[in-house]
Amino acid sequence: MVLTMLVDIDHLLATPIYDAERCSIGFHPLHGLLPIIVYLLMFLQPRFCYLRYAGLGLLIHMGLDSIDCYVNQGYWYQP
């Protein structure tokens, strides 16, 4: 599950790479709504346990990023 933090590699595509005022959810390609749906489908797979763990790690990551957006900017994702 620690390897799922590699999803933040898409932050390297942004300019600037880090911006405290930017919400990751909805801004970075791997933090969008479509990838989150894919992460949810990965988590819901009944037989492939490693795929489930990866999906769970990615969903936790997106949840924490979303909480960070809400606490710092007042919204859950960047529209």
PDB file of N, CA, C and O in Angstrom:
ATOM      1  N   MET A   1       0.820  -1.191   0.000  1.00  0.00           N
ATOM      2  CA  MET A   1       0.000   0.000   0.000  1.00  0.00           C
ATOM      3  C   MET A   1       0.865   1.256   0.000  1.00  0.00           C
ATOM      4  O   MET A   1       0.423   2.305  -0.468  1.00  0.00           O
ATOM      5  N   VAL A   2       2.067   1.168   0.507  1.00  0.00           N
ATOM      6  CA  VAL A   2       2.953   2.325   0.502  1.00  0.00           C
ATOM      7  C   VAL A   2       3.294   2.726  -0.934  1.00  0.00           C
ATOM      8  O   VAL A   2       3.464   3.911  -1.223  1.00  0.00           O
ATOM      9  N   LEU A   3       3.392   1.750  -1.830  1.00  0.00           N
ATOM     10  CA  LEU A   3       3.717   2.048  -3.227  1.00  0.00           C
ATOM     11  C   LEU A   3       2.634   2.862  -3.923  1.00  0.00           C
ATOM     12  O   LEU A   3       2.896   3.487  -4.950  1.00  0.00           O
ATOM     13  N   THR A   4       1.421   2.862  -3.377  1.00  0.00           N
ATOM     14  CA  THR A   4       0.349   3.641  -4.005  1.00  0.00           C
ATOM     15  C   THR A   4       0.606   5.138  -3.889  1.00  0.00           C
ATOM     16  O   THR A   4      -0.050   5.927  -4.570  1.00  0.00           O
ATOM     17  N   MET A   5       1.535   5.539  -3.051  1.00  0.00           N
ATOM     18  CA  MET A   5       1.868   6.961  -2.944  1.00  0.00           C
ATOM     19  C   MET A   5       2.600   7.451  -4.200  1.00  0.00           C
ATOM     20  O   MET A   5       2.778   8.654  -4.390  1.00  0.00           O
ATOM     21  N   LEU A   6       3.021   6.514  -5.051  1.00  0.00           N
ATOM     22  CA  LEU A   6       3.644   6.894  -6.321  1.00  0.00           C
ATOM     23  C   LEU A   6       2.660   7.593  -7.253  1.00  0.00           C
ATOM     24  O   LEU A   6       3.061   8.150  -8.275  1.00  0.00           O
ATOM     25  N   VAL A   7       1.380   7.565  -6.906  1.00  0.00           N
ATOM     26  CA  VAL A   7       0.382   8.263  -7.713  1.00  0.00           C
ATOM     27  C   VAL A   7       0.679   9.762  -7.729  1.00  0.00           C
ATOM     28  O   VAL A   7       0.196  10.474  -8.609  1.00  0.00           O
ATOM     29  N   ASP A   8       1.458  10.243  -6.781  1.00  0.00           N
ATOM     30  CA  ASP A   8       1.818  11.662  -6.739  1.00  0.00           C
ATOM     31  C   ASP A   8       2.858  12.041  -7.790  1.00  0.00           C
ATOM     32  O   ASP A   8       3.265  13.200  -7.862  1.00  0.00           O
ATOM     33  N   ILE A   9       3.288  11.090  -8.599  1.00  0.00           N
ATOM     34  CA  ILE A   9       4.232  11.394  -9.675  1.00  0.00           C
ATOM     35  C   ILE A   9       3.628  12.409 -10.650  1.00  0.00           C
ATOM     36  O   ILE A   9       4.359  13.131 -11.328  1.00  0.00           O
ATOM     37  N   ASP A  10       2.304  12.462 -10.719  1.00  0.00           N
ATOM     38  CA  ASP A  10       1.672  13.417 -11.627  1.00  0.00           C
ATOM     39  C   ASP A  10       1.827  14.859 -11.158  1.00  0.00           C
ATOM     40  O   ASP A  10       1.537  15.781 -11.921  1.00  0.00           O
ATOM     41  N   HIS A  11       2.271  15.074  -9.943  1.00  0.00           N
ATOM     42  CA  HIS A  11       2.532  16.428  -9.466  1.00  0.00           C
ATOM     43  C   HIS A  11       3.704  17.052 -10.229  1.00  0.00           C
ATOM     44  O   HIS A  11       3.821  18.275 -10.302  1.00  0.00           O
ATOM     45  N   LEU A  12       4.565  16.211 -10.795  1.00  0.00           N
ATOM     46  CA  LEU A  12       5.706  16.722 -11.554  1.00  0.00           C
ATOM     47  C   LEU A  12       5.279  17.397 -12.860  1.00  0.00           C
ATOM     48  O   LEU A  12       6.060  18.137 -13.459  1.00  0.00           O
ATOM     49  N   LEU A  13       4.054  17.146 -13.301  1.00  0.00           N
ATOM     50  CA  LEU A  13       3.552  17.749 -14.536  1.00  0.00           C
ATOM     51  C   LEU A  13       3.035  19.169 -14.325  1.00  0.00           C
ATOM     52  O   LEU A  13       2.807  19.901 -15.288  1.00  0.00           O
ATOM     53  N   ALA A  14       2.850  19.554 -13.065  1.00  0.00           N
ATOM     54  CA  ALA A  14       2.288  20.871 -12.758  1.00  0.00           C
ATOM     55  C   ALA A  14       3.385  21.919 -12.632  1.00  0.00           C
ATOM     56  O   ALA A  14       4.531  21.606 -12.310  1.00  0.00           O
ATOM     57  N   THR A  15       3.016  23.154 -12.888  1.00  0.00           N
ATOM     58  CA  THR A  15       3.923  24.272 -12.684  1.00  0.00           C
ATOM     59  C   THR A  15       3.232  25.287 -11.787  1.00  0.00           C
ATOM     60  O   THR A  15       2.216  25.845 -12.201  1.00  0.00           O
ATOM     61  N   PRO A  16       3.707  25.549 -10.624  1.00  0.00           N
ATOM     62  CA  PRO A  16       4.862  24.948  -9.958  1.00  0.00           C
ATOM     63  C   PRO A  16       4.520  23.547  -9.464  1.00  0.00           C
ATOM     64  O   PRO A  16       3.348  23.187  -9.355  1.00  0.00           O
ATOM     65  N   ILE A  17       5.542  22.767  -9.167  1.00  0.00           N
ATOM     66  CA  ILE A  17       5.323  21.388  -8.742  1.00  0.00           C
ATOM     67  C   ILE A  17       4.498  21.346  -7.463  1.00  0.00           C
ATOM     68  O   ILE A  17       3.587  20.528  -7.339  1.00  0.00           O
ATOM     69  N   TYR A  18       4.810  22.219  -6.515  1.00  0.00           N
ATOM     70  CA  TYR A  18       4.041  22.279  -5.268  1.00  0.00           C
ATOM     71  C   TYR A  18       3.448  23.668  -5.115  1.00  0.00           C
ATOM     72  O   TYR A  18       4.140  24.675  -5.263  1.00  0.00           O
ATOM     73  N   ASP A  19       2.171  23.708  -4.818  1.00  0.00           N
ATOM     74  CA  ASP A  19       1.484  24.966  -4.547  1.00  0.00           C
ATOM     75  C   ASP A  19       0.546  24.710  -3.379  1.00  0.00           C
ATOM     76  O   ASP A  19      -0.388  23.917  -3.497  1.00  0.00           O
ATOM     77  N   ALA A  20       0.782  25.366  -2.267  1.00  0.00           N
ATOM     78  CA  ALA A  20      -0.014  25.132  -1.064  1.00  0.00           C
ATOM     79  C   ALA A  20      -1.475  25.531  -1.254  1.00  0.00           C
ATOM     80  O   ALA A  20      -2.346  25.036  -0.539  1.00  0.00           O
ATOM     81  N   GLU A  21      -1.749  26.399  -2.187  1.00  0.00           N
ATOM     82  CA  GLU A  21      -3.113  26.873  -2.424  1.00  0.00           C
ATOM     83  C   GLU A  21      -3.874  26.038  -3.456  1.00  0.00           C
ATOM     84  O   GLU A  21      -5.025  26.342  -3.767  1.00  0.00           O
ATOM     85  N   ARG A  22      -3.242  24.990  -3.987  1.00  0.00           N
ATOM     86  CA  ARG A  22      -3.868  24.191  -5.042  1.00  0.00           C
ATOM     87  C   ARG A  22      -4.441  22.905  -4.446  1.00  0.00           C
ATOM     88  O   ARG A  22      -3.834  22.272  -3.581  1.00  0.00           O
ATOM     89  N   CYS A  23      -5.608  22.544  -4.927  1.00  0.00           N
ATOM     90  CA  CYS A  23      -6.240  21.289  -4.534  1.00  0.00           C
ATOM     91  C   CYS A  23      -5.848  20.209  -5.546  1.00  0.00           C
ATOM     92  O   CYS A  23      -6.016  20.394  -6.751  1.00  0.00           O
ATOM     93  N   SER A  24      -5.333  19.097  -5.060  1.00  0.00           N
ATOM     94  CA  SER A  24      -4.893  18.016  -5.947  1.00  0.00           C
ATOM     95  C   SER A  24      -6.055  17.324  -6.645  1.00  0.00           C
ATOM     96  O   SER A  24      -5.958  16.969  -7.819  1.00  0.00           O
ATOM     97  N   ILE A  25      -7.146  17.134  -5.926  1.00  0.00           N
ATOM     98  CA  ILE A  25      -8.289  16.405  -6.476  1.00  0.00           C
ATOM     99  C   ILE A  25      -8.929  17.244  -7.584  1.00  0.00           C
ATOM    100  O   ILE A  25      -9.410  18.352  -7.347  1.00  0.00           O
ATOM    101  N   GLY A  26      -8.922  16.695  -8.778  1.00  0.00           N
ATOM    102  CA  GLY A  26      -9.493  17.385  -9.925  1.00  0.00           C
ATOM    103  C   GLY A  26      -8.477  18.189 -10.713  1.00  0.00           C
ATOM    104  O   GLY A  26      -8.772  18.614 -11.830  1.00  0.00           O
ATOM    105  N   PHE A  27      -7.288  18.411 -10.169  1.00  0.00           N
ATOM    106  CA  PHE A  27      -6.268  19.185 -10.879  1.00  0.00           C
ATOM    107  C   PHE A  27      -5.255  18.279 -11.565  1.00  0.00           C
ATOM    108  O   PHE A  27      -4.981  18.449 -12.753  1.00  0.00           O
ATOM    109  N   HIS A  28      -4.702  17.332 -10.844  1.00  0.00           N
ATOM    110  CA  HIS A  28      -3.701  16.430 -11.397  1.00  0.00           C
ATOM    111  C   HIS A  28      -4.387  15.263 -12.116  1.00  0.00           C
ATOM    112  O   HIS A  28      -5.462  14.831 -11.700  1.00  0.00           O
ATOM    113  N   PRO A  29      -3.774  14.750 -13.191  1.00  0.00           N
ATOM    114  CA  PRO A  29      -4.427  13.708 -14.002  1.00  0.00           C
ATOM    115  C   PRO A  29      -4.798  12.446 -13.221  1.00  0.00           C
ATOM    116  O   PRO A  29      -5.869  11.887 -13.455  1.00  0.00           O
ATOM    117  N   LEU A  30      -3.963  11.988 -12.318  1.00  0.00           N
ATOM    118  CA  LEU A  30      -4.259  10.764 -11.570  1.00  0.00           C
ATOM    119  C   LEU A  30      -5.087  11.019 -10.315  1.00  0.00           C
ATOM    120  O   LEU A  30      -5.335  10.103  -9.531  1.00  0.00           O
ATOM    121  N   HIS A  31      -5.511  12.265 -10.131  1.00  0.00           N
ATOM    122  CA  HIS A  31      -6.341  12.640  -8.991  1.00  0.00           C
ATOM    123  C   HIS A  31      -7.728  13.108  -9.442  1.00  0.00           C
ATOM    124  O   HIS A  31      -8.417  13.804  -8.697  1.00  0.00           O
ATOM    125  N   GLY A  32      -8.135  12.731 -10.648  1.00  0.00           N
ATOM    126  CA  GLY A  32      -9.423  13.139 -11.190  1.00  0.00           C
ATOM    127  C   GLY A  32     -10.538  12.165 -10.828  1.00  0.00           C
ATOM    128  O   GLY A  32     -10.299  11.133 -10.201  1.00  0.00           O
ATOM    129  N   LEU A  33     -11.737  12.502 -11.223  1.00  0.00           N
ATOM    130  CA  LEU A  33     -12.890  11.670 -10.882  1.00  0.00           C
ATOM    131  C   LEU A  33     -12.858  10.320 -11.596  1.00  0.00           C
ATOM    132  O   LEU A  33     -13.196   9.300 -10.996  1.00  0.00           O
ATOM    133  N   LEU A  34     -12.456  10.299 -12.868  1.00  0.00           N
ATOM    134  CA  LEU A  34     -12.387   9.034 -13.597  1.00  0.00           C
ATOM    135  C   LEU A  34     -11.363   8.073 -12.979  1.00  0.00           C
ATOM    136  O   LEU A  34     -11.691   6.906 -12.762  1.00  0.00           O
ATOM    137  N   PRO A  35     -10.131   8.526 -12.687  1.00  0.00           N
ATOM    138  CA  PRO A  35      -9.199   7.609 -12.018  1.00  0.00           C
ATOM    139  C   PRO A  35      -9.701   7.143 -10.647  1.00  0.00           C
ATOM    140  O   PRO A  35      -9.441   6.006 -10.251  1.00  0.00           O
ATOM    141  N   ILE A  36     -10.412   7.998  -9.927  1.00  0.00           N
ATOM    142  CA  ILE A  36     -10.941   7.599  -8.614  1.00  0.00           C
ATOM    143  C   ILE A  36     -11.967   6.483  -8.788  1.00  0.00           C
ATOM    144  O   ILE A  36     -12.037   5.575  -7.960  1.00  0.00           O
ATOM    145  N   ILE A  37     -12.761   6.542  -9.850  1.00  0.00           N
ATOM    146  CA  ILE A  37     -13.711   5.460 -10.132  1.00  0.00           C
ATOM    147  C   ILE A  37     -12.954   4.161 -10.428  1.00  0.00           C
ATOM    148  O   ILE A  37     -13.357   3.087  -9.983  1.00  0.00           O
ATOM    149  N   VAL A  38     -11.857   4.267 -11.181  1.00  0.00           N
ATOM    150  CA  VAL A  38     -11.027   3.085 -11.458  1.00  0.00           C
ATOM    151  C   VAL A  38     -10.448   2.527 -10.158  1.00  0.00           C
ATOM    152  O   VAL A  38     -10.406   1.310  -9.977  1.00  0.00           O
ATOM    153  N   TYR A  39      -9.999   3.404  -9.248  1.00  0.00           N
ATOM    154  CA  TYR A  39      -9.462   2.952  -7.966  1.00  0.00           C
ATOM    155  C   TYR A  39     -10.545   2.236  -7.151  1.00  0.00           C
ATOM    156  O   TYR A  39     -10.272   1.246  -6.472  1.00  0.00           O
ATOM    157  N   LEU A  40     -11.771   2.749  -7.230  1.00  0.00           N
ATOM    158  CA  LEU A  40     -12.881   2.101  -6.528  1.00  0.00           C
ATOM    159  C   LEU A  40     -13.163   0.728  -7.121  1.00  0.00           C
ATOM    160  O   LEU A  40     -13.403  -0.225  -6.380  1.00  0.00           O
ATOM    161  N   LEU A  41     -13.136   0.612  -8.443  1.00  0.00           N
ATOM    162  CA  LEU A  41     -13.347  -0.688  -9.086  1.00  0.00           C
ATOM    163  C   LEU A  41     -12.228  -1.671  -8.738  1.00  0.00           C
ATOM    164  O   LEU A  41     -12.475  -2.866  -8.581  1.00  0.00           O
ATOM    165  N   MET A  42     -10.998  -1.166  -8.616  1.00  0.00           N
ATOM    166  CA  MET A  42      -9.884  -2.018  -8.188  1.00  0.00           C
ATOM    167  C   MET A  42     -10.151  -2.560  -6.789  1.00  0.00           C
ATOM    168  O   MET A  42      -9.913  -3.734  -6.509  1.00  0.00           O
ATOM    169  N   PHE A  43     -10.646  -1.694  -5.922  1.00  0.00           N
ATOM    170  CA  PHE A  43     -10.919  -2.097  -4.543  1.00  0.00           C
ATOM    171  C   PHE A  43     -12.048  -3.118  -4.460  1.00  0.00           C
ATOM    172  O   PHE A  43     -12.050  -3.967  -3.569  1.00  0.00           O
ATOM    173  N   LEU A  44     -12.994  -3.044  -5.367  1.00  0.00           N
ATOM    174  CA  LEU A  44     -14.157  -3.931  -5.327  1.00  0.00           C
ATOM    175  C   LEU A  44     -13.911  -5.297  -5.959  1.00  0.00           C
ATOM    176  O   LEU A  44     -14.807  -6.141  -5.955  1.00  0.00           O
ATOM    177  N   GLN A  45     -12.715  -5.534  -6.502  1.00  0.00           N
ATOM    178  CA  GLN A  45     -12.404  -6.842  -7.089  1.00  0.00           C
ATOM    179  C   GLN A  45     -12.380  -7.897  -5.994  1.00  0.00           C
ATOM    180  O   GLN A  45     -11.654  -7.742  -5.012  1.00  0.00           O
ATOM    181  N   PRO A  46     -13.161  -8.971  -6.140  1.00  0.00           N
ATOM    182  CA  PRO A  46     -13.259  -9.946  -5.057  1.00  0.00           C
ATOM    183  C   PRO A  46     -12.083 -10.920  -4.954  1.00  0.00           C
ATOM    184  O   PRO A  46     -11.790 -11.393  -3.856  1.00  0.00           O
ATOM    185  N   ARG A  47     -11.414 -11.231  -6.036  1.00  0.00           N
ATOM    186  CA  ARG A  47     -10.447 -12.326  -5.993  1.00  0.00           C
ATOM    187  C   ARG A  47      -8.994 -11.897  -5.998  1.00  0.00           C
ATOM    188  O   ARG A  47      -8.152 -12.620  -5.466  1.00  0.00           O
ATOM    189  N   PHE A  48      -8.668 -10.769  -6.567  1.00  0.00           N
ATOM    190  CA  PHE A  48      -7.280 -10.349  -6.694  1.00  0.00           C
ATOM    191  C   PHE A  48      -6.917  -9.476  -5.504  1.00  0.00           C
ATOM    192  O   PHE A  48      -7.100  -8.259  -5.539  1.00  0.00           O
ATOM    193  N   CYS A  49      -6.399 -10.107  -4.441  1.00  0.00           N
ATOM    194  CA  CYS A  49      -6.190  -9.381  -3.184  1.00  0.00           C
ATOM    195  C   CYS A  49      -5.200  -8.240  -3.337  1.00  0.00           C
ATOM    196  O   CYS A  49      -5.390  -7.194  -2.717  1.00  0.00           O
ATOM    197  N   TYR A  50      -4.138  -8.398  -4.144  1.00  0.00           N
ATOM    198  CA  TYR A  50      -3.176  -7.308  -4.291  1.00  0.00           C
ATOM    199  C   TYR A  50      -3.797  -6.116  -5.002  1.00  0.00           C
ATOM    200  O   TYR A  50      -3.465  -4.970  -4.700  1.00  0.00           O
ATOM    201  N   LEU A  51      -4.691  -6.376  -5.940  1.00  0.00           N
ATOM    202  CA  LEU A  51      -5.392  -5.298  -6.614  1.00  0.00           C
ATOM    203  C   LEU A  51      -6.300  -4.566  -5.631  1.00  0.00           C
ATOM    204  O   LEU A  51      -6.450  -3.347  -5.709  1.00  0.00           O
ATOM    205  N   ARG A  52      -6.897  -5.302  -4.718  1.00  0.00           N
ATOM    206  CA  ARG A  52      -7.740  -4.684  -3.694  1.00  0.00           C
ATOM    207  C   ARG A  52      -6.924  -3.799  -2.774  1.00  0.00           C
ATOM    208  O   ARG A  52      -7.353  -2.698  -2.430  1.00  0.00           O
ATOM    209  N   TYR A  53      -5.750  -4.266  -2.372  1.00  0.00           N
ATOM    210  CA  TYR A  53      -4.893  -3.466  -1.495  1.00  0.00           C
ATOM    211  C   TYR A  53      -4.447  -2.186  -2.195  1.00  0.00           C
ATOM    212  O   TYR A  53      -4.427  -1.116  -1.586  1.00  0.00           O
ATOM    213  N   ALA A  54      -4.091  -2.295  -3.465  1.00  0.00           N
ATOM    214  CA  ALA A  54      -3.696  -1.111  -4.227  1.00  0.00           C
ATOM    215  C   ALA A  54      -4.875  -0.138  -4.336  1.00  0.00           C
ATOM    216  O   ALA A  54      -4.703   1.067  -4.153  1.00  0.00           O
ATOM    217  N   GLY A  55      -6.058  -0.652  -4.630  1.00  0.00           N
ATOM    218  CA  GLY A  55      -7.239   0.199  -4.707  1.00  0.00           C
ATOM    219  C   GLY A  55      -7.543   0.870  -3.388  1.00  0.00           C
ATOM    220  O   GLY A  55      -7.892   2.050  -3.351  1.00  0.00           O
ATOM    221  N   LEU A  56      -7.411   0.120  -2.295  1.00  0.00           N
ATOM    222  CA  LEU A  56      -7.643   0.697  -0.973  1.00  0.00           C
ATOM    223  C   LEU A  56      -6.633   1.797  -0.672  1.00  0.00           C
ATOM    224  O   LEU A  56      -7.002   2.860  -0.174  1.00  0.00           O
ATOM    225  N   GLY A  57      -5.368   1.549  -0.970  1.00  0.00           N
ATOM    226  CA  GLY A  57      -4.340   2.558  -0.737  1.00  0.00           C
ATOM    227  C   GLY A  57      -4.590   3.817  -1.545  1.00  0.00           C
ATOM    228  O   GLY A  57      -4.416   4.929  -1.045  1.00  0.00           O
ATOM    229  N   LEU A  58      -4.998   3.644  -2.793  1.00  0.00           N
ATOM    230  CA  LEU A  58      -5.277   4.798  -3.650  1.00  0.00           C
ATOM    231  C   LEU A  58      -6.510   5.562  -3.172  1.00  0.00           C
ATOM    232  O   LEU A  58      -6.529   6.792  -3.221  1.00  0.00           O
ATOM    233  N   LEU A  59      -7.529   4.855  -2.716  1.00  0.00           N
ATOM    234  CA  LEU A  59      -8.722   5.525  -2.193  1.00  0.00           C
ATOM    235  C   LEU A  59      -8.409   6.287  -0.904  1.00  0.00           C
ATOM    236  O   LEU A  59      -8.909   7.393  -0.694  1.00  0.00           O
ATOM    237  N   ILE A  60      -7.587   5.698  -0.049  1.00  0.00           N
ATOM    238  CA  ILE A  60      -7.169   6.408   1.171  1.00  0.00           C
ATOM    239  C   ILE A  60      -6.399   7.667   0.796  1.00  0.00           C
ATOM    240  O   ILE A  60      -6.614   8.729   1.380  1.00  0.00           O
ATOM    241  N   HIS A  61      -5.503   7.549  -0.177  1.00  0.00           N
ATOM    242  CA  HIS A  61      -4.722   8.695  -0.636  1.00  0.00           C
ATOM    243  C   HIS A  61      -5.633   9.809  -1.152  1.00  0.00           C
ATOM    244  O   HIS A  61      -5.451  10.976  -0.805  1.00  0.00           O
ATOM    245  N   MET A  62      -6.616   9.445  -1.984  1.00  0.00           N
ATOM    246  CA  MET A  62      -7.535  10.443  -2.537  1.00  0.00           C
ATOM    247  C   MET A  62      -8.394  11.057  -1.429  1.00  0.00           C
ATOM    248  O   MET A  62      -8.681  12.254  -1.453  1.00  0.00           O
ATOM    249  N   GLY A  63      -8.798  10.239  -0.468  1.00  0.00           N
ATOM    250  CA  GLY A  63      -9.581  10.754   0.651  1.00  0.00           C
ATOM    251  C   GLY A  63      -8.801  11.760   1.477  1.00  0.00           C
ATOM    252  O   GLY A  63      -9.332  12.804   1.858  1.00  0.00           O
ATOM    253  N   LEU A  64      -7.546  11.448   1.755  1.00  0.00           N
ATOM    254  CA  LEU A  64      -6.712  12.375   2.522  1.00  0.00           C
ATOM    255  C   LEU A  64      -6.443  13.660   1.743  1.00  0.00           C
ATOM    256  O   LEU A  64      -6.446  14.748   2.320  1.00  0.00           O
ATOM    257  N   ASP A  65      -6.209  13.541   0.438  1.00  0.00           N
ATOM    258  CA  ASP A  65      -6.027  14.748  -0.379  1.00  0.00           C
ATOM    259  C   ASP A  65      -7.302  15.580  -0.401  1.00  0.00           C
ATOM    260  O   ASP A  65      -7.240  16.809  -0.378  1.00  0.00           O
ATOM    261  N   SER A  66      -8.442  14.932  -0.445  1.00  0.00           N
ATOM    262  CA  SER A  66      -9.712  15.647  -0.457  1.00  0.00           C
ATOM    263  C   SER A  66      -9.949  16.372   0.871  1.00  0.00           C
ATOM    264  O   SER A  66     -10.434  17.503   0.888  1.00  0.00           O
ATOM    265  N   ILE A  67      -9.607  15.721   1.970  1.00  0.00           N
ATOM    266  CA  ILE A  67      -9.729  16.366   3.286  1.00  0.00           C
ATOM    267  C   ILE A  67      -8.802  17.573   3.360  1.00  0.00           C
ATOM    268  O   ILE A  67      -9.175  18.620   3.889  1.00  0.00           O
ATOM    269  N   ASP A  68      -7.589  17.421   2.827  1.00  0.00           N
ATOM    270  CA  ASP A  68      -6.640  18.535   2.791  1.00  0.00           C
ATOM    271  C   ASP A  68      -7.216  19.708   2.002  1.00  0.00           C
ATOM    272  O   ASP A  68      -7.079  20.859   2.415  1.00  0.00           O
ATOM    273  N   CYS A  69      -7.855  19.426   0.876  1.00  0.00           N
ATOM    274  CA  CYS A  69      -8.480  20.485   0.083  1.00  0.00           C
ATOM    275  C   CYS A  69      -9.561  21.199   0.888  1.00  0.00           C
ATOM    276  O   CYS A  69      -9.640  22.427   0.888  1.00  0.00           O
ATOM    277  N   TYR A  70     -10.387  20.420   1.569  1.00  0.00           N
ATOM    278  CA  TYR A  70     -11.491  21.012   2.312  1.00  0.00           C
ATOM    279  C   TYR A  70     -10.992  21.857   3.477  1.00  0.00           C
ATOM    280  O   TYR A  70     -11.518  22.941   3.724  1.00  0.00           O
ATOM    281  N   VAL A  71      -9.988  21.374   4.190  1.00  0.00           N
ATOM    282  CA  VAL A  71      -9.473  22.102   5.346  1.00  0.00           C
ATOM    283  C   VAL A  71      -8.781  23.393   4.908  1.00  0.00           C
ATOM    284  O   VAL A  71      -8.945  24.434   5.544  1.00  0.00           O
ATOM    285  N   ASN A  72      -8.009  23.326   3.824  1.00  0.00           N
ATOM    286  CA  ASN A  72      -7.224  24.491   3.413  1.00  0.00           C
ATOM    287  C   ASN A  72      -7.959  25.464   2.494  1.00  0.00           C
ATOM    288  O   ASN A  72      -7.734  26.672   2.573  1.00  0.00           O
ATOM    289  N   GLN A  73      -8.838  24.954   1.619  1.00  0.00           N
ATOM    290  CA  GLN A  73      -9.512  25.836   0.666  1.00  0.00           C
ATOM    291  C   GLN A  73     -11.019  25.919   0.851  1.00  0.00           C
ATOM    292  O   GLN A  73     -11.651  26.840   0.334  1.00  0.00           O
ATOM    293  N   GLY A  74     -11.600  24.988   1.568  1.00  0.00           N
ATOM    294  CA  GLY A  74     -13.041  25.042   1.816  1.00  0.00           C
ATOM    295  C   GLY A  74     -13.883  24.274   0.811  1.00  0.00           C
ATOM    296  O   GLY A  74     -15.110  24.362   0.849  1.00  0.00           O
ATOM    297  N   TYR A  75     -13.251  23.515  -0.096  1.00  0.00           N
ATOM    298  CA  TYR A  75     -13.999  22.667  -1.025  1.00  0.00           C
ATOM    299  C   TYR A  75     -13.299  21.328  -1.159  1.00  0.00           C
ATOM    300  O   TYR A  75     -12.106  21.220  -0.876  1.00  0.00           O
ATOM    301  N   TRP A  76     -14.039  20.293  -1.594  1.00  0.00           N
ATOM    302  CA  TRP A  76     -13.546  18.918  -1.605  1.00  0.00           C
ATOM    303  C   TRP A  76     -12.696  18.591  -2.828  1.00  0.00           C
ATOM    304  O   TRP A  76     -11.846  17.703  -2.768  1.00  0.00           O
ATOM    305  N   TYR A  77     -12.914  19.291  -3.929  1.00  0.00           N
ATOM    306  CA  TYR A  77     -12.146  19.062  -5.158  1.00  0.00           C
ATOM    307  C   TYR A  77     -12.087  20.354  -5.945  1.00  0.00           C
ATOM    308  O   TYR A  77     -12.893  21.262  -5.742  1.00  0.00           O
ATOM    309  N   GLN A  78     -11.124  20.424  -6.845  1.00  0.00           N
ATOM    310  CA  GLN A  78     -10.980  21.624  -7.672  1.00  0.00           C
ATOM    311  C   GLN A  78     -11.853  21.486  -8.900  1.00  0.00           C
ATOM    312  O   GLN A  78     -11.608  20.621  -9.740  1.00  0.00           O
ATOM    313  N   PRO A  79     -12.864  22.321  -9.015  1.00  0.00           N
ATOM    314  CA  PRO A  79     -13.778  22.227 -10.169  1.00  0.00           C
ATOM    315  C   PRO A  79     -13.119  22.658 -11.467  1.00  0.00           C
ATOM    316  O   PRO A  79     -13.755  22.635 -12.520  1.00  0.00           O
TER     317      PRO A  79
END
